[in-house]
Amino acid sequence: MLSTYWPRLYEQFPDFQFVLYDDEQDDVLAEGQTVPCSWDGATSSLGPGIDDTMMRAFALAFGFGSLIAPVRPN
């Protein structure tokens, strides 16, 4: 499902995508993709999201040795 909507992030929500860039090294250090949404503030109304099994499979598929991911909004 993510692959269906991912390409539209840059077209529909360009102001919500960001890059952490190192000018001295001329390198992209990180990227973040976000979308605006409405939320009533109750954790019970949040969707199921992407679980750790999916994240683990993603990391393995790309050959990552480690994966660091936030587990909830801060």
PQR file with spaces between the fields and no chain letter, atoms N, CA, C, O and H, PARSE charges and radii, in Angstrom:
ATOM       1  N    MET     1       0.815   -1.191    0.000 -0.4000 1.5000
ATOM       2  CA   MET     1       0.000    0.000    0.000 -0.0000 2.0000
ATOM       3  C    MET     1       0.864    1.263    0.000  0.5500 1.7000
ATOM       4  O    MET     1       0.518    2.249   -0.651 -0.5500 1.4000
ATOM       5  N    LEU     2       1.983    1.238    0.724 -0.4000 1.5000
ATOM       6  CA   LEU     2       2.849    2.411    0.741 -0.0000 2.0000
ATOM       7  C    LEU     2       3.345    2.772   -0.645  0.5500 1.7000
ATOM       8  O    LEU     2       3.418    3.950   -0.997 -0.5500 1.4000
ATOM       9  H    LEU     2       2.264    0.438    1.252  0.4000 1.0000
ATOM      10  N    SER     3       3.688    1.761   -1.437 -0.4000 1.5000
ATOM      11  CA   SER     3       4.234    2.035   -2.765 -0.0000 2.0000
ATOM      12  C    SER     3       3.216    2.700   -3.685  0.5500 1.7000
ATOM      13  O    SER     3       3.594    3.358   -4.654 -0.5500 1.4000
ATOM      14  H    SER     3       3.629    0.804   -1.151  0.4000 1.0000
ATOM      15  N    THR     4       1.946    2.535   -3.392 -0.4000 1.5000
ATOM      16  CA   THR     4       0.902    3.162   -4.198 -0.0000 2.0000
ATOM      17  C    THR     4       0.927    4.676   -4.053  0.5500 1.7000
ATOM      18  O    THR     4       0.769    5.397   -5.039 -0.5500 1.4000
ATOM      19  H    THR     4       1.640    2.000   -2.604  0.4000 1.0000
ATOM      20  N    TYR     5       1.124    5.160   -2.840 -0.4000 1.5000
ATOM      21  CA   TYR     5       1.027    6.589   -2.560 -0.0000 2.0000
ATOM      22  C    TYR     5       2.374    7.308   -2.453  0.5500 1.7000
ATOM      23  O    TYR     5       2.424    8.535   -2.535 -0.5500 1.4000
ATOM      24  H    TYR     5       1.252    4.575   -2.040  0.4000 1.0000
ATOM      25  N    TRP     6       3.457    6.564   -2.272 -0.4000 1.5000
ATOM      26  CA   TRP     6       4.759    7.181   -2.029 -0.0000 2.0000
ATOM      27  C    TRP     6       5.159    8.215   -3.087  0.5500 1.7000
ATOM      28  O    TRP     6       5.601    9.304   -2.721 -0.5500 1.4000
ATOM      29  H    TRP     6       3.416    5.568   -2.206  0.4000 1.0000
ATOM      30  N    PRO     7       5.023    7.920   -4.375 -0.5600 1.5000
ATOM      31  CA   PRO     7       5.434    8.900   -5.390  0.2800 2.0000
ATOM      32  C    PRO     7       4.659   10.214   -5.307  0.5500 1.7000
ATOM      33  O    PRO     7       5.148   11.244   -5.771 -0.5500 1.4000
ATOM      34  N    ARG     8       3.480   10.195   -4.735 -0.4000 1.5000
ATOM      35  CA   ARG     8       2.657   11.401   -4.653 -0.0000 2.0000
ATOM      36  C    ARG     8       3.095   12.347   -3.537  0.5500 1.7000
ATOM      37  O    ARG     8       2.660   13.498   -3.504 -0.5500 1.4000
ATOM      38  H    ARG     8       3.083    9.358   -4.358  0.4000 1.0000
ATOM      39  N    LEU     9       3.947   11.883   -2.623 -0.4000 1.5000
ATOM      40  CA   LEU     9       4.391   12.739   -1.515 -0.0000 2.0000
ATOM      41  C    LEU     9       5.013   14.030   -2.018  0.5500 1.7000
ATOM      42  O    LEU     9       4.701   15.111   -1.520 -0.5500 1.4000
ATOM      43  H    LEU     9       4.301   10.948   -2.650  0.4000 1.0000
ATOM      44  N    TYR    10       5.890   13.918   -3.001 -0.4000 1.5000
ATOM      45  CA   TYR    10       6.607   15.086   -3.498 -0.0000 2.0000
ATOM      46  C    TYR    10       5.731   15.984   -4.356  0.5500 1.7000
ATOM      47  O    TYR    10       5.996   17.181   -4.468 -0.5500 1.4000
ATOM      48  H    TYR    10       6.144   13.040   -3.406  0.4000 1.0000
ATOM      49  N    GLU    11       4.690   15.422   -4.963 -0.4000 1.5000
ATOM      50  CA   GLU    11       3.775   16.207   -5.790 -0.0000 2.0000
ATOM      51  C    GLU    11       2.736   16.929   -4.934  0.5500 1.7000
ATOM      52  O    GLU    11       2.479   18.116   -5.130 -0.5500 1.4000
ATOM      53  H    GLU    11       4.475   14.449   -4.872  0.4000 1.0000
ATOM      54  N    GLN    12       2.142   16.209   -3.986 -0.4000 1.5000
ATOM      55  CA   GLN    12       1.037   16.766   -3.207 -0.0000 2.0000
ATOM      56  C    GLN    12       1.460   17.448   -1.911  0.5500 1.7000
ATOM      57  O    GLN    12       0.768   18.343   -1.428 -0.5500 1.4000
ATOM      58  H    GLN    12       2.351   15.244   -3.827  0.4000 1.0000
ATOM      59  N    PHE    13       2.594   17.031   -1.342 -0.4000 1.5000
ATOM      60  CA   PHE    13       3.007   17.577   -0.050 -0.0000 2.0000
ATOM      61  C    PHE    13       4.491   17.953   -0.049  0.5500 1.7000
ATOM      62  O    PHE    13       5.224   17.529    0.845 -0.5500 1.4000
ATOM      63  H    PHE    13       3.156   16.304   -1.735  0.4000 1.0000
ATOM      64  N    PRO    14       4.948   18.730   -1.020 -0.5600 1.5000
ATOM      65  CA   PRO    14       6.382   19.029   -1.091  0.2800 2.0000
ATOM      66  C    PRO    14       6.912   19.763    0.135  0.5500 1.7000
ATOM      67  O    PRO    14       8.072   19.573    0.502 -0.5500 1.4000
ATOM      68  N    ASP    15       6.107   20.585    0.772 -0.4000 1.5000
ATOM      69  CA   ASP    15       6.571   21.345    1.933 -0.0000 2.0000
ATOM      70  C    ASP    15       6.763   20.487    3.176  0.5500 1.7000
ATOM      71  O    ASP    15       7.316   20.965    4.166 -0.5500 1.4000
ATOM      72  H    ASP    15       5.164   20.739    0.474  0.4000 1.0000
ATOM      73  N    PHE    16       6.326   19.247    3.150 -0.4000 1.5000
ATOM      74  CA   PHE    16       6.419   18.366    4.310 -0.0000 2.0000
ATOM      75  C    PHE    16       7.524   17.317    4.170  0.5500 1.7000
ATOM      76  O    PHE    16       7.652   16.437    5.022 -0.5500 1.4000
ATOM      77  H    PHE    16       5.877   18.859    2.345  0.4000 1.0000
ATOM      78  N    GLN    17       8.325   17.403    3.098 -0.4000 1.5000
ATOM      79  CA   GLN    17       9.446   16.488    2.893 -0.0000 2.0000
ATOM      80  C    GLN    17      10.725   17.254    3.226  0.5500 1.7000
ATOM      81  O    GLN    17      10.855   18.429    2.885 -0.5500 1.4000
ATOM      82  H    GLN    17       8.221   18.117    2.406  0.4000 1.0000
ATOM      83  N    PHE    18      11.661   16.590    3.890 -0.4000 1.5000
ATOM      84  CA   PHE    18      12.865   17.318    4.273 -0.0000 2.0000
ATOM      85  C    PHE    18      14.116   16.458    4.109  0.5500 1.7000
ATOM      86  O    PHE    18      14.055   15.231    4.033 -0.5500 1.4000
ATOM      87  H    PHE    18      11.555   15.636    4.167  0.4000 1.0000
ATOM      88  N    VAL    19      15.251   17.152    4.058 -0.4000 1.5000
ATOM      89  CA   VAL    19      16.557   16.510    3.896 -0.0000 2.0000
ATOM      90  C    VAL    19      17.520   17.153    4.883  0.5500 1.7000
ATOM      91  O    VAL    19      17.550   18.376    5.020 -0.5500 1.4000
ATOM      92  H    VAL    19      15.301   18.148    4.120  0.4000 1.0000
ATOM      93  N    LEU    20      18.300   16.337    5.565 -0.4000 1.5000
ATOM      94  CA   LEU    20      19.387   16.815    6.411 -0.0000 2.0000
ATOM      95  C    LEU    20      20.652   16.720    5.573  0.5500 1.7000
ATOM      96  O    LEU    20      21.047   15.634    5.148 -0.5500 1.4000
ATOM      97  H    LEU    20      18.276   15.344    5.454  0.4000 1.0000
ATOM      98  N    TYR    21      21.283   17.863    5.339 -0.4000 1.5000
ATOM      99  CA   TYR    21      22.369   17.942    4.378 -0.0000 2.0000
ATOM     100  C    TYR    21      23.625   18.489    5.041  0.5500 1.7000
ATOM     101  O    TYR    21      23.557   19.449    5.808 -0.5500 1.4000
ATOM     102  H    TYR    21      20.962   18.745    5.684  0.4000 1.0000
ATOM     103  N    ASP    22      24.755   17.891    4.752 -0.4000 1.5000
ATOM     104  CA   ASP    22      26.054   18.348    5.252 -0.0000 2.0000
ATOM     105  C    ASP    22      26.732   19.152    4.142  0.5500 1.7000
ATOM     106  O    ASP    22      27.231   18.584    3.170 -0.5500 1.4000
ATOM     107  H    ASP    22      24.810   17.111    4.129  0.4000 1.0000
ATOM     108  N    ASP    23      26.746   20.466    4.292 -0.4000 1.5000
ATOM     109  CA   ASP    23      27.348   21.338    3.274 -0.0000 2.0000
ATOM     110  C    ASP    23      28.836   21.080    3.093  0.5500 1.7000
ATOM     111  O    ASP    23      29.342   21.106    1.971 -0.5500 1.4000
ATOM     112  H    ASP    23      26.341   20.928    5.081  0.4000 1.0000
ATOM     113  N    GLU    24      29.537   20.832    4.194 -0.4000 1.5000
ATOM     114  CA   GLU    24      30.985   20.655    4.105 -0.0000 2.0000
ATOM     115  C    GLU    24      31.366   19.394    3.326  0.5500 1.7000
ATOM     116  O    GLU    24      32.316   19.404    2.543 -0.5500 1.4000
ATOM     117  H    GLU    24      29.126   20.811    5.106  0.4000 1.0000
ATOM     118  N    GLN    25      30.629   18.328    3.544 -0.4000 1.5000
ATOM     119  CA   GLN    25      30.924   17.064    2.867 -0.0000 2.0000
ATOM     120  C    GLN    25      30.129   16.897    1.573  0.5500 1.7000
ATOM     121  O    GLN    25      30.364   15.960    0.810 -0.5500 1.4000
ATOM     122  H    GLN    25      29.857   18.320    4.180  0.4000 1.0000
ATOM     123  N    ASP    26      29.186   17.812    1.330 -0.4000 1.5000
ATOM     124  CA   ASP    26      28.309   17.734    0.165 -0.0000 2.0000
ATOM     125  C    ASP    26      27.575   16.398    0.130  0.5500 1.7000
ATOM     126  O    ASP    26      27.520   15.728   -0.901 -0.5500 1.4000
ATOM     127  H    ASP    26      28.996   18.573    1.950  0.4000 1.0000
ATOM     128  N    ASP    27      27.012   16.025    1.282 -0.4000 1.5000
ATOM     129  CA   ASP    27      26.324   14.743    1.432 -0.0000 2.0000
ATOM     130  C    ASP    27      24.927   14.921    2.022  0.5500 1.7000
ATOM     131  O    ASP    27      24.696   15.791    2.862 -0.5500 1.4000
ATOM     132  H    ASP    27      27.057   16.570    2.119  0.4000 1.0000
ATOM     133  N    VAL    28      24.012   14.087    1.571 -0.4000 1.5000
ATOM     134  CA   VAL    28      22.713   13.968    2.213 -0.0000 2.0000
ATOM     135  C    VAL    28      22.885   12.989    3.366  0.5500 1.7000
ATOM     136  O    VAL    28      23.319   11.856    3.160 -0.5500 1.4000
ATOM     137  H    VAL    28      24.199   13.380    0.888  0.4000 1.0000
ATOM     138  N    LEU    29      22.545   13.421    4.585 -0.4000 1.5000
ATOM     139  CA   LEU    29      22.699   12.576    5.769 -0.0000 2.0000
ATOM     140  C    LEU    29      21.433   11.814    6.106  0.5500 1.7000
ATOM     141  O    LEU    29      21.495   10.693    6.610 -0.5500 1.4000
ATOM     142  H    LEU    29      22.192   14.341    4.752  0.4000 1.0000
ATOM     143  N    ALA    30      20.289   12.413    5.833 -0.4000 1.5000
ATOM     144  CA   ALA    30      19.012   11.768    6.157 -0.0000 2.0000
ATOM     145  C    ALA    30      17.895   12.444    5.380  0.5500 1.7000
ATOM     146  O    ALA    30      18.017   13.594    4.957 -0.5500 1.4000
ATOM     147  H    ALA    30      20.239   13.324    5.423  0.4000 1.0000
ATOM     148  N    GLU    31      16.809   11.714    5.202 -0.4000 1.5000
ATOM     149  CA   GLU    31      15.601   12.255    4.585 -0.0000 2.0000
ATOM     150  C    GLU    31      14.421   11.939    5.473  0.5500 1.7000
ATOM     151  O    GLU    31      14.422   10.940    6.191 -0.5500 1.4000
ATOM     152  H    GLU    31      16.709   10.781    5.546  0.4000 1.0000
ATOM     153  N    GLY    32      13.425   12.780    5.425 -0.4000 1.5000
ATOM     154  CA   GLY    32      12.200   12.515    6.156 -0.0000 2.0000
ATOM     155  C    GLY    32      11.009   12.810    5.278  0.5500 1.7000
ATOM     156  O    GLY    32      10.940   13.858    4.637 -0.5500 1.4000
ATOM     157  H    GLY    32      13.424   13.592    4.841  0.4000 1.0000
ATOM     158  N    GLN    33      10.086   11.898    5.251 -0.4000 1.5000
ATOM     159  CA   GLN    33       8.863   12.092    4.482 -0.0000 2.0000
ATOM     160  C    GLN    33       7.693   12.129    5.472  0.5500 1.7000
ATOM     161  O    GLN    33       7.521   11.218    6.282 -0.5500 1.4000
ATOM     162  H    GLN    33      10.142   11.046    5.772  0.4000 1.0000
ATOM     163  N    THR    34       6.907   13.183    5.393 -0.4000 1.5000
ATOM     164  CA   THR    34       5.762   13.330    6.286 -0.0000 2.0000
ATOM     165  C    THR    34       4.559   13.821    5.492  0.5500 1.7000
ATOM     166  O    THR    34       4.697   14.286    4.361 -0.5500 1.4000
ATOM     167  H    THR    34       7.047   13.923    4.735  0.4000 1.0000
ATOM     168  N    VAL    35       3.403   13.717    6.084 -0.4000 1.5000
ATOM     169  CA   VAL    35       2.175   14.267    5.518 -0.0000 2.0000
ATOM     170  C    VAL    35       1.373   14.899    6.641  0.5500 1.7000
ATOM     171  O    VAL    35       1.418   14.426    7.777 -0.5500 1.4000
ATOM     172  H    VAL    35       3.291   13.340    7.003  0.4000 1.0000
ATOM     173  N    PRO    36       0.646   15.954    6.341 -0.5600 1.5000
ATOM     174  CA   PRO    36      -0.219   16.529    7.363  0.2800 2.0000
ATOM     175  C    PRO    36      -1.432   15.629    7.577  0.5500 1.7000
ATOM     176  O    PRO    36      -1.906   14.983    6.643 -0.5500 1.4000
ATOM     177  N    CYS    37      -1.919   15.590    8.787 -0.4000 1.5000
ATOM     178  CA   CYS    37      -3.120   14.795    9.061 -0.0000 2.0000
ATOM     179  C    CYS    37      -3.831   15.368   10.279  0.5500 1.7000
ATOM     180  O    CYS    37      -3.234   16.084   11.083 -0.5500 1.4000
ATOM     181  H    CYS    37      -1.534   16.115    9.546  0.4000 1.0000
ATOM     182  N    SER    38      -5.076   15.052   10.401 -0.4000 1.5000
ATOM     183  CA   SER    38      -5.816   15.456   11.594 -0.0000 2.0000
ATOM     184  C    SER    38      -5.842   14.275   12.551  0.5500 1.7000
ATOM     185  O    SER    38      -5.887   13.119   12.131 -0.5500 1.4000
ATOM     186  H    SER    38      -5.561   14.470    9.748  0.4000 1.0000
ATOM     187  N    TRP    39      -5.812   14.580   13.842 -0.4000 1.5000
ATOM     188  CA   TRP    39      -5.793   13.533   14.871 -0.0000 2.0000
ATOM     189  C    TRP    39      -6.457   14.085   16.114  0.5500 1.7000
ATOM     190  O    TRP    39      -6.237   15.239   16.482 -0.5500 1.4000
ATOM     191  H    TRP    39      -5.775   15.520   14.184  0.4000 1.0000
ATOM     192  N    ASP    40      -7.262   13.272   16.755 -0.4000 1.5000
ATOM     193  CA   ASP    40      -7.979   13.730   17.948 -0.0000 2.0000
ATOM     194  C    ASP    40      -7.152   13.675   19.228  0.5500 1.7000
ATOM     195  O    ASP    40      -7.637   14.055   20.294 -0.5500 1.4000
ATOM     196  H    ASP    40      -7.441   12.335   16.456  0.4000 1.0000
ATOM     197  N    GLY    41      -5.900   13.204   19.133 -0.4000 1.5000
ATOM     198  CA   GLY    41      -5.019   13.156   20.291 -0.0000 2.0000
ATOM     199  C    GLY    41      -5.083   11.871   21.091  0.5500 1.7000
ATOM     200  O    GLY    41      -4.293   11.687   22.017 -0.5500 1.4000
ATOM     201  H    GLY    41      -5.506   12.895   18.267  0.4000 1.0000
ATOM     202  N    ALA    42      -5.999   10.978   20.761 -0.4000 1.5000
ATOM     203  CA   ALA    42      -6.137    9.716   21.492 -0.0000 2.0000
ATOM     204  C    ALA    42      -5.332    8.623   20.789  0.5500 1.7000
ATOM     205  O    ALA    42      -5.495    8.410   19.587 -0.5500 1.4000
ATOM     206  H    ALA    42      -6.641   11.127   20.009  0.4000 1.0000
ATOM     207  N    THR    43      -4.466    7.930   21.531 -0.4000 1.5000
ATOM     208  CA   THR    43      -3.673    6.870   20.913 -0.0000 2.0000
ATOM     209  C    THR    43      -4.546    5.745   20.373  0.5500 1.7000
ATOM     210  O    THR    43      -4.153    5.047   19.438 -0.5500 1.4000
ATOM     211  H    THR    43      -4.334    8.104   22.507  0.4000 1.0000
ATOM     212  N    SER    44      -5.719    5.566   20.952 -0.4000 1.5000
ATOM     213  CA   SER    44      -6.616    4.505   20.483 -0.0000 2.0000
ATOM     214  C    SER    44      -7.132    4.764   19.065  0.5500 1.7000
ATOM     215  O    SER    44      -7.584    3.838   18.393 -0.5500 1.4000
ATOM     216  H    SER    44      -6.038    6.133   21.712  0.4000 1.0000
ATOM     217  N    SER    45      -7.067    6.011   18.611 -0.4000 1.5000
ATOM     218  CA   SER    45      -7.563    6.314   17.269 -0.0000 2.0000
ATOM     219  C    SER    45      -6.463    6.251   16.211  0.5500 1.7000
ATOM     220  O    SER    45      -6.732    6.481   15.032 -0.5500 1.4000
ATOM     221  H    SER    45      -6.700    6.764   19.157  0.4000 1.0000
ATOM     222  N    LEU    46      -5.232    5.944   16.612 -0.4000 1.5000
ATOM     223  CA   LEU    46      -4.156    5.788   15.642 -0.0000 2.0000
ATOM     224  C    LEU    46      -4.304    4.457   14.920  0.5500 1.7000
ATOM     225  O    LEU    46      -4.778    3.478   15.497 -0.5500 1.4000
ATOM     226  H    LEU    46      -5.013    5.757   17.570  0.4000 1.0000
ATOM     227  N    GLY    47      -3.900    4.427   13.669 -0.4000 1.5000
ATOM     228  CA   GLY    47      -3.964    3.196   12.895 -0.0000 2.0000
ATOM     229  C    GLY    47      -2.894    2.217   13.339  0.5500 1.7000
ATOM     230  O    GLY    47      -2.077    2.537   14.202 -0.5500 1.4000
ATOM     231  H    GLY    47      -3.516    5.222   13.200  0.4000 1.0000
ATOM     232  N    PRO    48      -2.892    1.018   12.751 -0.5600 1.5000
ATOM     233  CA   PRO    48      -1.938   -0.003   13.163  0.2800 2.0000
ATOM     234  C    PRO    48      -0.500    0.316   12.750  0.5500 1.7000
ATOM     235  O    PRO    48       0.434   -0.194   13.369 -0.5500 1.4000
ATOM     236  N    GLY    49      -0.299    1.138   11.732 -0.4000 1.5000
ATOM     237  CA   GLY    49       1.046    1.513   11.325 -0.0000 2.0000
ATOM     238  C    GLY    49       1.827    0.358   10.738  0.5500 1.7000
ATOM     239  O    GLY    49       1.256   -0.624   10.263 -0.5500 1.4000
ATOM     240  H    GLY    49      -1.058    1.553   11.230  0.4000 1.0000
ATOM     241  N    ILE    50       3.126    0.491   10.778 -0.4000 1.5000
ATOM     242  CA   ILE    50       4.020   -0.542   10.262 -0.0000 2.0000
ATOM     243  C    ILE    50       4.617   -1.246   11.467  0.5500 1.7000
ATOM     244  O    ILE    50       5.263   -0.611   12.301 -0.5500 1.4000
ATOM     245  H    ILE    50       3.589    1.288   11.164  0.4000 1.0000
ATOM     246  N    ASP    51       4.409   -2.534   11.565 -0.4000 1.5000
ATOM     247  CA   ASP    51       4.889   -3.249   12.750 -0.0000 2.0000
ATOM     248  C    ASP    51       6.356   -3.637   12.621  0.5500 1.7000
ATOM     249  O    ASP    51       6.961   -3.487   11.560 -0.5500 1.4000
ATOM     250  H    ASP    51       3.884   -3.049   10.888  0.4000 1.0000
ATOM     251  N    ASP    52       6.917   -4.138   13.716 -0.4000 1.5000
ATOM     252  CA   ASP    52       8.339   -4.471   13.723 -0.0000 2.0000
ATOM     253  C    ASP    52       8.691   -5.593   12.757  0.5500 1.7000
ATOM     254  O    ASP    52       9.818   -5.648   12.266 -0.5500 1.4000
ATOM     255  H    ASP    52       6.426   -4.260   14.579  0.4000 1.0000
ATOM     256  N    THR    53       7.752   -6.484   12.476 -0.4000 1.5000
ATOM     257  CA   THR    53       8.011   -7.563   11.522 -0.0000 2.0000
ATOM     258  C    THR    53       8.231   -6.992   10.125  0.5500 1.7000
ATOM     259  O    THR    53       9.137   -7.422    9.410 -0.5500 1.4000
ATOM     260  H    THR    53       6.836   -6.439   12.875  0.4000 1.0000
ATOM     261  N    MET    54       7.410   -6.029    9.739 -0.4000 1.5000
ATOM     262  CA   MET    54       7.564   -5.394    8.433 -0.0000 2.0000
ATOM     263  C    MET    54       8.874   -4.617    8.355  0.5500 1.7000
ATOM     264  O    MET    54       9.567   -4.662    7.339 -0.5500 1.4000
ATOM     265  H    MET    54       6.674   -5.679   10.319  0.4000 1.0000
ATOM     266  N    MET    55       9.210   -3.905    9.428 -0.4000 1.5000
ATOM     267  CA   MET    55      10.448   -3.128    9.439 -0.0000 2.0000
ATOM     268  C    MET    55      11.664   -4.046    9.362  0.5500 1.7000
ATOM     269  O    MET    55      12.632   -3.751    8.661 -0.5500 1.4000
ATOM     270  H    MET    55       8.647   -3.869   10.253  0.4000 1.0000
ATOM     271  N    ARG    56      11.607   -5.158   10.086 -0.4000 1.5000
ATOM     272  CA   ARG    56      12.710   -6.116   10.069 -0.0000 2.0000
ATOM     273  C    ARG    56      12.896   -6.694    8.659  0.5500 1.7000
ATOM     274  O    ARG    56      14.019   -6.804    8.166 -0.5500 1.4000
ATOM     275  H    ARG    56      10.821   -5.398   10.655  0.4000 1.0000
ATOM     276  N    ALA    57      11.787   -7.057    8.026 -0.4000 1.5000
ATOM     277  CA   ALA    57      11.835   -7.607    6.671 -0.0000 2.0000
ATOM     278  C    ALA    57      12.399   -6.577    5.689  0.5500 1.7000
ATOM     279  O    ALA    57      13.183   -6.923    4.805 -0.5500 1.4000
ATOM     280  H    ALA    57      10.875   -6.967    8.427  0.4000 1.0000
ATOM     281  N    PHE    58      12.009   -5.339    5.843 -0.4000 1.5000
ATOM     282  CA   PHE    58      12.505   -4.262    4.993 -0.0000 2.0000
ATOM     283  C    PHE    58      14.024   -4.128    5.152  0.5500 1.7000
ATOM     284  O    PHE    58      14.753   -4.059    4.163 -0.5500 1.4000
ATOM     285  H    PHE    58      11.372   -5.058    6.561  0.4000 1.0000
ATOM     286  N    ALA    59      14.488   -4.092    6.395 -0.4000 1.5000
ATOM     287  CA   ALA    59      15.923   -3.952    6.660 -0.0000 2.0000
ATOM     288  C    ALA    59      16.711   -5.123    6.067  0.5500 1.7000
ATOM     289  O    ALA    59      17.761   -4.924    5.457 -0.5500 1.4000
ATOM     290  H    ALA    59      13.895   -4.148    7.199  0.4000 1.0000
ATOM     291  N    LEU    60      16.206   -6.326    6.248 -0.4000 1.5000
ATOM     292  CA   LEU    60      16.889   -7.510    5.705 -0.0000 2.0000
ATOM     293  C    LEU    60      16.912   -7.498    4.182  0.5500 1.7000
ATOM     294  O    LEU    60      17.920   -7.855    3.573 -0.5500 1.4000
ATOM     295  H    LEU    60      15.352   -6.488    6.743  0.4000 1.0000
ATOM     296  N    ALA    61      15.807   -7.088    3.566 -0.4000 1.5000
ATOM     297  CA   ALA    61      15.714   -7.068    2.111 -0.0000 2.0000
ATOM     298  C    ALA    61      16.746   -6.130    1.492  0.5500 1.7000
ATOM     299  O    ALA    61      17.222   -6.367    0.381 -0.5500 1.4000
ATOM     300  H    ALA    61      14.988   -6.797    4.061  0.4000 1.0000
ATOM     301  N    PHE    62      17.089   -5.070    2.211 -0.4000 1.5000
ATOM     302  CA   PHE    62      18.066   -4.112    1.704 -0.0000 2.0000
ATOM     303  C    PHE    62      19.469   -4.352    2.250  0.5500 1.7000
ATOM     304  O    PHE    62      20.390   -3.583    1.973 -0.5500 1.4000
ATOM     305  H    PHE    62      16.702   -4.877    3.113  0.4000 1.0000
ATOM     306  N    GLY    63      19.626   -5.416    3.024 -0.4000 1.5000
ATOM     307  CA   GLY    63      20.943   -5.774    3.522 -0.0000 2.0000
ATOM     308  C    GLY    63      21.457   -4.897    4.649  0.5500 1.7000
ATOM     309  O    GLY    63      22.663   -4.848    4.893 -0.5500 1.4000
ATOM     310  H    GLY    63      18.878   -6.041    3.249  0.4000 1.0000
ATOM     311  N    PHE    64      20.557   -4.200    5.344 -0.4000 1.5000
ATOM     312  CA   PHE    64      20.984   -3.353    6.457 -0.0000 2.0000
ATOM     313  C    PHE    64      21.408   -4.217    7.632  0.5500 1.7000
ATOM     314  O    PHE    64      20.758   -5.219    7.930 -0.5500 1.4000
ATOM     315  H    PHE    64      19.578   -4.240    5.146  0.4000 1.0000
ATOM     316  N    GLY    65      22.481   -3.844    8.296 -0.4000 1.5000
ATOM     317  CA   GLY    65      22.930   -4.556    9.481 -0.0000 2.0000
ATOM     318  C    GLY    65      22.195   -4.115   10.733  0.5500 1.7000
ATOM     319  O    GLY    65      22.115   -4.863   11.707 -0.5500 1.4000
ATOM     320  H    GLY    65      23.008   -3.030    8.053  0.4000 1.0000
ATOM     321  N    SER    66      21.659   -2.899   10.710 -0.4000 1.5000
ATOM     322  CA   SER    66      20.944   -2.325   11.861 -0.0000 2.0000
ATOM     323  C    SER    66      19.785   -1.485   11.377  0.5500 1.7000
ATOM     324  O    SER    66      19.768   -1.023   10.236 -0.5500 1.4000
ATOM     325  H    SER    66      21.724   -2.292    9.918  0.4000 1.0000
ATOM     326  N    LEU    67      18.828   -1.295   12.244 -0.4000 1.5000
ATOM     327  CA   LEU    67      17.679   -0.457   11.939 -0.0000 2.0000
ATOM     328  C    LEU    67      17.313    0.319   13.193  0.5500 1.7000
ATOM     329  O    LEU    67      17.141   -0.264   14.264 -0.5500 1.4000
ATOM     330  H    LEU    67      18.842   -1.670   13.171  0.4000 1.0000
ATOM     331  N    ILE    68      17.194    1.625   13.061 -0.4000 1.5000
ATOM     332  CA   ILE    68      16.751    2.472   14.159 -0.0000 2.0000
ATOM     333  C    ILE    68      15.470    3.130   13.689  0.5500 1.7000
ATOM     334  O    ILE    68      15.456    3.781   12.644 -0.5500 1.4000
ATOM     335  H    ILE    68      17.334    2.098   12.191  0.4000 1.0000
ATOM     336  N    ALA    69      14.395    2.970   14.444 -0.4000 1.5000
ATOM     337  CA   ALA    69      13.109    3.552   14.042 -0.0000 2.0000
ATOM     338  C    ALA    69      12.381    4.091   15.275  0.5500 1.7000
ATOM     339  O    ALA    69      12.432    3.475   16.339 -0.5500 1.4000
ATOM     340  H    ALA    69      14.407    2.441   15.293  0.4000 1.0000
ATOM     341  N    PRO    70      11.712    5.220   15.143 -0.5600 1.5000
ATOM     342  CA   PRO    70      10.907    5.707   16.262  0.2800 2.0000
ATOM     343  C    PRO    70       9.716    4.794   16.478  0.5500 1.7000
ATOM     344  O    PRO    70       9.166    4.245   15.523 -0.5500 1.4000
ATOM     345  N    VAL    71       9.321    4.633   17.714 -0.4000 1.5000
ATOM     346  CA   VAL    71       8.212    3.724   18.007 -0.0000 2.0000
ATOM     347  C    VAL    71       6.911    4.449   18.300  0.5500 1.7000
ATOM     348  O    VAL    71       5.854    3.826   18.389 -0.5500 1.4000
ATOM     349  H    VAL    71       9.768    5.079   18.489  0.4000 1.0000
ATOM     350  N    ARG    72       6.986    5.761   18.449 -0.4000 1.5000
ATOM     351  CA   ARG    72       5.770    6.541   18.651 -0.0000 2.0000
ATOM     352  C    ARG    72       6.085    8.012   18.402  0.5500 1.7000
ATOM     353  O    ARG    72       7.252    8.402   18.432 -0.5500 1.4000
ATOM     354  H    ARG    72       7.845    6.268   18.376  0.4000 1.0000
ATOM     355  N    PRO    73       5.087    8.819   18.162 -0.5600 1.5000
ATOM     356  CA   PRO    73       5.357   10.268   17.988  0.2800 2.0000
ATOM     357  C    PRO    73       5.876   10.850   19.298  0.5500 1.7000
ATOM     358  O    PRO    73       5.430   10.473   20.382 -0.5500 1.4000
ATOM     359  N    ASN    74       6.810   11.759   19.179 -0.4000 1.5000
ATOM     360  CA   ASN    74       7.343   12.455   20.367 -0.0000 2.0000
ATOM     361  C    ASN    74       6.687   13.796   20.535  0.5500 1.7000
ATOM     362  O    ASN    74       7.004   14.525   21.475 -0.5500 1.4000
ATOM     363  H    ASN    74       7.172   12.065   18.298  0.4000 1.0000
